[in-house]
Amino acid sequence: MLDAATLRRDFPILQRRINGRPLVYLDNAATTQKPLAVLETARHYYEHLNANIHRGAHTLAREATEAYENARLTIARHLNAGHQDEVIFTSGCTDGINLVSIALARSGKIGRGDKVLISNLEHHSNIVPWQMLCEQTGAELRVIPCHDDGTLDQDAFGKLLEEAPKLVAFNWISNAFGTVNPVAEMTAKAKAAGALVLIDAAQAAPHLTIDVQALGCDFLAFSGHKVYAPTGTGALWGKREVLEALPPYRGGGEMIKEVTFAKTTYNDLPFKYEAGTPNIEGGLTLAAALDYVNGIGLDAIRAHEAKLIRAAAAALSELPGIRFFGPDDRAGALSFALEGVHHYDLGTLLDQMGVAVRTGHHCCQPLMARFGVTGTTRASFALYNTGEDVEALVQSVEKAAAMLR
């Protein structure tokens, strides 16, 4: 069983007080706090290894290169990738999705009249890049609808697959509602229909074990800052044969083998997609964060968070006029609204009581429109949250509701 009270000692920021009250941090779906293991990795890099990588012959360059490529190997193992060179360092999940979108648009593999399929549960980062691809290529965007309980309509999904989409992209866990999609089953159906499949695992990474070979997808992207690493870090995994068949999406140093004014020969994977000096510290700290969560165990983390979410939902359900969004079997996030109370006003008062939650549309405006709201209040949980955090949330919502109604 996970001991959150002890683990909290690994996160210095949790000692802060907000407006004279202990910080209750429940905005983890937006970004997680960073453990000492990650902070110390960043400091160690700058104090002992700081050098540019892959080119230098001196000691620091060799040591930094070795550390960076070991970090790539850590990520590959975490994802159960078949090859280390299938892991591309990115600045986050958004960057990874854009990489695939731009490369596909340039490849000519998607053209006028082709179908691109996404879902109603998507974050803007898994909507806008595909809209841009469709604008560039003449392809058409299709959307899997969702039921009133916030789960995807699998029958509608099956019918949309009859249109033979060239690409299907969906998230594993909804950042807005905490819906856990059956991604392995959806991937198998999409592959049977001849589509490439991309999974947005930004919200899955801190809660679930990821096995890309078992999933059977072609691409999977995630952000480091959702899984206890710094912002500006992340990775895209892609099947080697698929990545090799696509063109690079940015040009510059590192992604080349040879450059003349007449012609450039591109580098092998993964460097073909990593133009320029990378975020070296980011790669090392991302690996350190994954080592940290694996040391605790993702199954234990998921069970702990699920218990907290159930407790919060049960206690908040006693409030008059409360409306929950998403299915009962949520992961990571609990999204709700109070009748007669604006979500922004509620979030502002909660902050005055030291409770940090997220309010608004959560970068999911089409999903909010589907449910007839402008936004919700979202409490999202991490391994360091406790039963006391749940009590503070519930008490603060009760007090704020009484003040605002």
BARO-319443 format. One record per residue (C-alpha): residue number from 0; residue in three letters; x, y, z negated. Coordinates in nm, 2 decimals. Layout:
fivex, lumba, c1, c2, c3
NUM, Ala, X, Y, Z
...
END
This chain:
fivex, lumba, c1, c2, c3
0, Met, 0.00, 0.00, 0.00
1, Leu, 0.13, 0.35, 0.09
2, Asp, 0.23, 0.57, -0.20
3, Ala, 0.14, 0.92, -0.06
4, Ala, 0.22, 1.09, -0.39
5, Thr, 0.58, 0.97, -0.37
6, Leu, 0.61, 1.04, 0.00
7, Arg, 0.51, 1.40, -0.05
8, Arg, 0.85, 1.46, -0.21
9, Asp, 1.00, 1.41, 0.14
10, Phe, 0.81, 1.72, 0.27
11, Pro, 0.94, 2.04, 0.11
12, Ile, 0.67, 2.27, 0.26
13, Leu, 0.40, 2.08, 0.06
14, Gln, 0.54, 2.25, -0.25
15, Arg, 0.41, 2.59, -0.12
16, Arg, 0.12, 2.78, -0.28
17, Ile, -0.13, 2.96, -0.07
18, Asn, -0.32, 3.25, -0.23
19, Gly, -0.20, 3.12, -0.56
20, Arg, -0.33, 2.77, -0.51
21, Pro, -0.14, 2.45, -0.41
22, Leu, -0.13, 2.40, -0.04
23, Val, -0.37, 2.13, 0.09
24, Tyr, -0.26, 2.07, 0.44
25, Leu, -0.53, 1.92, 0.66
26, Asp, -0.43, 2.04, 1.00
27, Asn, -0.22, 1.75, 1.10
28, Ala, -0.38, 1.70, 1.44
29, Ala, -0.25, 2.04, 1.53
30, Thr, 0.10, 1.97, 1.40
31, Thr, 0.25, 1.76, 1.12
32, Gln, 0.49, 1.87, 0.85
33, Lys, 0.86, 1.76, 0.87
34, Pro, 1.03, 1.52, 0.63
35, Leu, 1.37, 1.57, 0.49
36, Ala, 1.51, 1.30, 0.71
37, Val, 1.42, 1.50, 1.02
38, Leu, 1.54, 1.83, 0.87
39, Glu, 1.87, 1.67, 0.77
40, Thr, 1.91, 1.53, 1.12
41, Ala, 1.88, 1.87, 1.28
42, Arg, 2.13, 2.02, 1.04
43, His, 2.37, 1.73, 1.09
44, Tyr, 2.36, 1.78, 1.46
45, Tyr, 2.45, 2.15, 1.45
46, Glu, 2.71, 2.10, 1.17
47, His, 2.89, 1.80, 1.32
48, Leu, 2.79, 1.72, 1.68
49, Asn, 2.69, 2.04, 1.86
50, Ala, 2.80, 2.01, 2.23
51, Asn, 2.65, 1.98, 2.57
52, Ile, 2.60, 1.62, 2.68
53, His, 2.67, 1.38, 2.97
54, Arg, 2.94, 1.60, 3.13
55, Gly, 3.21, 1.68, 2.88
56, Ala, 3.52, 1.47, 2.82
57, His, 3.60, 1.60, 2.47
58, Thr, 3.51, 1.43, 2.15
59, Leu, 3.21, 1.63, 2.05
60, Ala, 3.05, 1.59, 2.40
61, Arg, 3.10, 1.22, 2.39
62, Glu, 2.96, 1.19, 2.04
63, Ala, 2.66, 1.41, 2.12
64, Thr, 2.59, 1.21, 2.43
65, Glu, 2.60, 0.88, 2.25
66, Ala, 2.37, 1.01, 1.98
67, Tyr, 2.12, 1.15, 2.24
68, Glu, 2.11, 0.82, 2.44
69, Asn, 2.07, 0.62, 2.11
70, Ala, 1.77, 0.84, 2.04
71, Arg, 1.63, 0.75, 2.38
72, Leu, 1.68, 0.39, 2.29
73, Thr, 1.50, 0.44, 1.96
74, Ile, 1.20, 0.58, 2.15
75, Ala, 1.21, 0.30, 2.40
76, Arg, 1.20, 0.04, 2.13
77, His, 0.92, 0.23, 1.95
78, Leu, 0.71, 0.21, 2.26
79, Asn, 0.83, -0.14, 2.35
80, Ala, 0.94, -0.02, 2.69
81, Gly, 1.09, -0.27, 2.92
82, His, 1.39, -0.04, 3.00
83, Gln, 1.55, 0.25, 2.82
84, Asp, 1.56, 0.45, 3.14
85, Glu, 1.18, 0.45, 3.16
86, Val, 1.18, 0.71, 2.87
87, Ile, 1.20, 1.07, 2.98
88, Phe, 1.25, 1.34, 2.72
89, Thr, 1.00, 1.62, 2.75
90, Ser, 0.89, 1.93, 2.55
91, Gly, 0.57, 1.75, 2.45
92, Cys, 0.27, 1.57, 2.58
93, Thr, 0.16, 1.86, 2.79
94, Asp, 0.50, 1.87, 2.96
95, Gly, 0.48, 1.50, 3.03
96, Ile, 0.13, 1.51, 3.18
97, Asn, 0.24, 1.81, 3.40
98, Leu, 0.55, 1.62, 3.51
99, Val, 0.33, 1.34, 3.64
100, Ser, 0.08, 1.57, 3.80
101, Ile, 0.34, 1.78, 3.98
102, Ala, 0.53, 1.47, 4.10
103, Leu, 0.21, 1.31, 4.23
104, Ala, 0.11, 1.62, 4.41
105, Arg, 0.45, 1.64, 4.58
106, Ser, 0.46, 1.27, 4.66
107, Gly, 0.17, 1.28, 4.90
108, Lys, 0.02, 0.97, 4.73
109, Ile, -0.30, 1.17, 4.64
110, Gly, -0.47, 1.36, 4.92
111, Arg, -0.79, 1.52, 5.04
112, Gly, -1.10, 1.33, 4.93
113, Asp, -0.92, 1.11, 4.69
114, Lys, -1.06, 1.08, 4.34
115, Val, -0.89, 1.16, 4.01
116, Leu, -1.08, 1.04, 3.70
117, Ile, -1.06, 1.18, 3.35
118, Ser, -1.29, 1.18, 3.05
119, Asn, -1.52, 1.42, 2.87
120, Leu, -1.31, 1.38, 2.56
121, Glu, -0.99, 1.53, 2.70
122, His, -0.78, 1.81, 2.56
123, His, -0.72, 2.09, 2.81
124, Ser, -0.37, 1.95, 2.86
125, Asn, -0.53, 1.64, 3.02
126, Ile, -0.78, 1.84, 3.23
127, Val, -0.60, 2.15, 3.37
128, Pro, -0.30, 1.97, 3.53
129, Trp, -0.54, 1.74, 3.72
130, Gln, -0.75, 2.03, 3.83
131, Met, -0.43, 2.20, 3.96
132, Leu, -0.34, 1.88, 4.14
133, Cys, -0.69, 1.86, 4.30
134, Glu, -0.66, 2.23, 4.41
135, Gln, -0.32, 2.15, 4.57
136, Thr, -0.41, 1.83, 4.74
137, Gly, -0.79, 1.85, 4.81
138, Ala, -0.86, 1.56, 4.58
139, Glu, -1.18, 1.55, 4.37
140, Leu, -1.20, 1.54, 4.00
141, Arg, -1.45, 1.30, 3.83
142, Val, -1.54, 1.29, 3.46
143, Ile, -1.64, 0.99, 3.24
144, Pro, -1.93, 1.11, 3.03
145, Cys, -1.96, 1.04, 2.66
146, His, -2.24, 0.93, 2.44
147, Asp, -2.40, 1.13, 2.16
148, Asp, -2.17, 0.95, 1.91
149, Gly, -1.86, 1.08, 2.08
150, Thr, -1.76, 0.75, 2.24
151, Leu, -1.71, 0.72, 2.62
152, Asp, -1.98, 0.57, 2.84
153, Gln, -1.82, 0.25, 2.96
154, Asp, -2.10, 0.17, 3.20
155, Ala, -2.05, 0.51, 3.37
156, Phe, -1.68, 0.44, 3.37
157, Gly, -1.73, 0.12, 3.56
158, Lys, -1.95, 0.29, 3.82
159, Leu, -1.69, 0.57, 3.87
160, Leu, -1.42, 0.31, 3.93
161, Glu, -1.62, 0.19, 4.23
162, Glu, -1.51, 0.51, 4.39
163, Ala, -1.16, 0.37, 4.38
164, Pro, -0.98, 0.67, 4.21
165, Lys, -0.61, 0.71, 4.28
166, Leu, -0.55, 0.81, 3.92
167, Val, -0.73, 0.76, 3.58
168, Ala, -0.61, 0.97, 3.28
169, Phe, -0.76, 0.95, 2.93
170, Asn, -0.66, 1.00, 2.57
171, Trp, -0.62, 0.72, 2.32
172, Ile, -0.76, 0.92, 2.03
173, Ser, -0.96, 1.24, 2.07
174, Asn, -0.80, 1.53, 1.90
175, Ala, -1.14, 1.69, 1.84
176, Phe, -1.35, 1.40, 1.71
177, Gly, -1.11, 1.13, 1.62
178, Thr, -1.27, 0.89, 1.87
179, Val, -1.05, 0.59, 1.93
180, Asn, -1.08, 0.48, 2.30
181, Pro, -1.05, 0.11, 2.40
182, Val, -0.74, 0.20, 2.61
183, Ala, -0.62, -0.15, 2.69
184, Glu, -0.96, -0.25, 2.83
185, Met, -1.00, 0.07, 3.02
186, Thr, -0.65, 0.04, 3.16
187, Ala, -0.72, -0.32, 3.28
188, Lys, -1.04, -0.21, 3.46
189, Ala, -0.87, 0.09, 3.62
190, Lys, -0.57, -0.11, 3.74
191, Ala, -0.81, -0.37, 3.88
192, Ala, -0.97, -0.08, 4.08
193, Gly, -0.62, 0.01, 4.22
194, Ala, -0.56, 0.32, 4.01
195, Leu, -0.25, 0.46, 3.85
196, Val, -0.32, 0.50, 3.47
197, Leu, -0.19, 0.77, 3.24
198, Ile, -0.26, 0.76, 2.86
199, Asp, -0.24, 1.07, 2.65
200, Ala, -0.11, 0.93, 2.32
201, Ala, -0.05, 1.26, 2.15
202, Gln, -0.29, 1.18, 1.87
203, Ala, -0.22, 0.81, 1.87
204, Ala, 0.15, 0.84, 1.81
205, Pro, 0.12, 0.93, 1.43
206, His, -0.15, 0.66, 1.36
207, Leu, -0.11, 0.36, 1.59
208, Thr, 0.15, 0.11, 1.71
209, Ile, 0.22, 0.17, 2.08
210, Asp, 0.32, -0.12, 2.31
211, Val, 0.33, 0.01, 2.67
212, Gln, 0.39, -0.33, 2.81
213, Ala, 0.08, -0.47, 2.64
214, Leu, -0.13, -0.17, 2.74
215, Gly, -0.04, -0.22, 3.11
216, Cys, -0.06, 0.16, 3.19
217, Asp, 0.17, 0.33, 3.43
218, Phe, 0.24, 0.64, 3.22
219, Leu, 0.21, 0.73, 2.85
220, Ala, 0.29, 1.07, 2.70
221, Phe, 0.32, 1.19, 2.35
222, Ser, 0.44, 1.49, 2.15
223, Gly, 0.70, 1.48, 1.87
224, His, 0.54, 1.75, 1.66
225, Lys, 0.23, 1.53, 1.60
226, Val, 0.45, 1.26, 1.46
227, Tyr, 0.66, 1.45, 1.21
228, Ala, 0.92, 1.58, 1.46
229, Pro, 0.98, 1.94, 1.56
230, Thr, 0.77, 2.13, 1.81
231, Gly, 0.91, 2.13, 2.16
232, Thr, 0.99, 1.76, 2.15
233, Gly, 0.82, 1.46, 2.32
234, Ala, 0.86, 1.18, 2.57
235, Leu, 0.70, 1.05, 2.88
236, Trp, 0.72, 0.68, 2.94
237, Gly, 0.66, 0.55, 3.30
238, Lys, 0.70, 0.22, 3.47
239, Arg, 1.04, 0.21, 3.64
240, Glu, 0.91, 0.13, 3.99
241, Val, 0.65, 0.40, 3.97
242, Leu, 0.89, 0.67, 3.85
243, Glu, 1.14, 0.56, 4.11
244, Ala, 0.88, 0.61, 4.39
245, Leu, 0.80, 0.96, 4.28
246, Pro, 1.00, 1.28, 4.36
247, Pro, 1.15, 1.49, 4.08
248, Tyr, 0.94, 1.78, 3.96
249, Arg, 1.22, 2.03, 3.87
250, Gly, 1.56, 2.10, 4.02
251, Gly, 1.89, 2.19, 3.86
252, Gly, 2.18, 2.03, 3.69
253, Glu, 2.18, 1.67, 3.56
254, Met, 1.90, 1.55, 3.79
255, Ile, 2.14, 1.53, 4.09
256, Lys, 2.42, 1.29, 4.21
257, Glu, 2.56, 1.52, 4.48
258, Val, 2.47, 1.87, 4.60
259, Thr, 2.57, 2.03, 4.93
260, Phe, 2.41, 2.32, 5.10
261, Ala, 2.27, 2.07, 5.36
262, Lys, 2.13, 1.81, 5.12
263, Thr, 2.09, 1.70, 4.76
264, Thr, 2.10, 1.34, 4.64
265, Tyr, 1.89, 1.29, 4.33
266, Asn, 2.01, 1.11, 4.02
267, Asp, 1.89, 0.77, 3.89
268, Leu, 1.63, 0.74, 3.61
269, Pro, 1.58, 0.89, 3.37
270, Phe, 1.80, 1.18, 3.46
271, Lys, 1.61, 1.24, 3.79
272, Tyr, 1.34, 1.40, 3.57
273, Glu, 1.56, 1.58, 3.32
274, Ala, 1.69, 1.89, 3.49
275, Gly, 1.91, 2.13, 3.29
276, Thr, 2.05, 2.12, 2.94
277, Pro, 1.80, 1.93, 2.72
278, Asn, 1.67, 1.99, 2.37
279, Ile, 1.95, 1.77, 2.22
280, Glu, 1.85, 1.84, 1.86
281, Gly, 1.49, 1.77, 1.96
282, Gly, 1.58, 1.43, 2.09
283, Leu, 1.77, 1.33, 1.78
284, Thr, 1.50, 1.46, 1.54
285, Leu, 1.23, 1.28, 1.74
286, Ala, 1.41, 0.96, 1.69
287, Ala, 1.46, 1.03, 1.32
288, Ala, 1.09, 1.10, 1.28
289, Leu, 1.00, 0.77, 1.45
290, Asp, 1.25, 0.59, 1.23
291, Tyr, 1.08, 0.75, 0.93
292, Val, 0.72, 0.64, 1.02
293, Asn, 0.84, 0.29, 1.11
294, Gly, 1.01, 0.27, 0.78
295, Ile, 0.67, 0.33, 0.61
296, Gly, 0.47, 0.12, 0.86
297, Leu, 0.21, 0.25, 1.10
298, Asp, -0.04, -0.01, 0.99
299, Ala, -0.01, 0.12, 0.63
300, Ile, -0.03, 0.48, 0.75
301, Arg, -0.35, 0.41, 0.95
302, Ala, -0.52, 0.23, 0.66
303, His, -0.43, 0.50, 0.41
304, Glu, -0.56, 0.78, 0.64
305, Ala, -0.88, 0.58, 0.73
306, Lys, -0.96, 0.55, 0.35
307, Leu, -0.92, 0.93, 0.31
308, Ile, -1.14, 1.00, 0.61
309, Arg, -1.41, 0.77, 0.49
310, Ala, -1.40, 0.93, 0.14
311, Ala, -1.42, 1.28, 0.29
312, Ala, -1.71, 1.19, 0.51
313, Ala, -1.90, 1.03, 0.23
314, Ala, -1.86, 1.32, 0.00
315, Leu, -1.93, 1.59, 0.26
316, Ser, -2.24, 1.40, 0.38
317, Glu, -2.41, 1.51, 0.05
318, Leu, -2.40, 1.87, 0.17
319, Pro, -2.73, 2.00, 0.33
320, Gly, -2.71, 2.08, 0.69
321, Ile, -2.39, 1.91, 0.77
322, Arg, -2.33, 1.75, 1.11
323, Phe, -2.05, 1.52, 1.19
324, Phe, -1.90, 1.47, 1.54
325, Gly, -1.76, 1.14, 1.66
326, Pro, -1.81, 0.78, 1.56
327, Asp, -1.78, 0.65, 1.21
328, Asp, -1.47, 0.46, 1.30
329, Arg, -1.25, 0.77, 1.34
330, Ala, -0.87, 0.80, 1.34
331, Gly, -0.68, 1.10, 1.21
332, Ala, -0.96, 1.37, 1.22
333, Leu, -1.30, 1.44, 1.07
334, Ser, -1.49, 1.71, 1.27
335, Phe, -1.80, 1.87, 1.13
336, Ala, -2.03, 2.17, 1.13
337, Leu, -2.25, 2.33, 0.87
338, Glu, -2.59, 2.46, 0.97
339, Gly, -2.60, 2.84, 0.95
340, Val, -2.23, 2.87, 0.89
341, His, -1.98, 2.98, 1.16
342, His, -1.67, 2.75, 1.17
343, Tyr, -1.43, 3.04, 1.17
344, Asp, -1.59, 3.19, 0.86
345, Leu, -1.57, 2.85, 0.69
346, Gly, -1.21, 2.80, 0.78
347, Thr, -1.12, 3.15, 0.66
348, Leu, -1.27, 3.09, 0.32
349, Leu, -1.11, 2.75, 0.29
350, Asp, -0.77, 2.92, 0.36
351, Gln, -0.84, 3.16, 0.07
352, Met, -0.87, 2.84, -0.15
353, Gly, -0.55, 2.70, -0.02
354, Val, -0.70, 2.44, 0.22
355, Ala, -0.57, 2.45, 0.57
356, Val, -0.80, 2.31, 0.84
357, Arg, -0.85, 2.39, 1.21
358, Thr, -1.16, 2.57, 1.34
359, Gly, -1.27, 2.64, 1.70
360, His, -1.29, 2.43, 2.02
361, His, -0.97, 2.24, 1.96
362, Cys, -0.87, 2.30, 2.33
363, Cys, -1.17, 2.09, 2.42
364, Gln, -1.41, 2.34, 2.56
365, Pro, -1.59, 2.10, 2.79
366, Leu, -1.65, 1.86, 2.50
367, Met, -1.78, 2.14, 2.28
368, Ala, -2.02, 2.24, 2.56
369, Arg, -2.14, 1.88, 2.59
370, Phe, -2.24, 1.89, 2.23
371, Gly, -2.39, 2.24, 2.24
372, Val, -2.14, 2.41, 2.00
373, Thr, -1.87, 2.67, 2.03
374, Gly, -1.65, 2.48, 1.79
375, Thr, -1.62, 2.27, 1.48
376, Thr, -1.43, 2.26, 1.15
377, Arg, -1.17, 1.98, 1.17
378, Ala, -0.99, 1.82, 0.87
379, Ser, -0.71, 1.60, 1.00
380, Phe, -0.50, 1.37, 0.79
381, Ala, -0.14, 1.24, 0.76
382, Leu, 0.05, 1.00, 0.55
383, Tyr, 0.12, 1.25, 0.28
384, Asn, -0.24, 1.34, 0.21
385, Thr, -0.40, 1.22, -0.11
386, Gly, -0.74, 1.17, -0.27
387, Glu, -0.68, 1.50, -0.45
388, Asp, -0.66, 1.67, -0.11
389, Val, -1.00, 1.52, -0.02
390, Glu, -1.15, 1.65, -0.35
391, Ala, -1.00, 1.99, -0.28
392, Leu, -1.15, 1.99, 0.07
393, Val, -1.50, 1.89, -0.05
394, Gln, -1.51, 2.13, -0.34
395, Ser, -1.38, 2.42, -0.12
396, Val, -1.64, 2.35, 0.15
397, Glu, -1.92, 2.34, -0.11
398, Lys, -1.81, 2.68, -0.25
399, Ala, -1.76, 2.83, 0.09
400, Ala, -2.10, 2.71, 0.21
401, Ala, -2.27, 2.86, -0.10
402, Met, -2.10, 3.19, -0.03
403, Leu, -2.19, 3.20, 0.35
404, Arg, -2.55, 3.09, 0.34
END
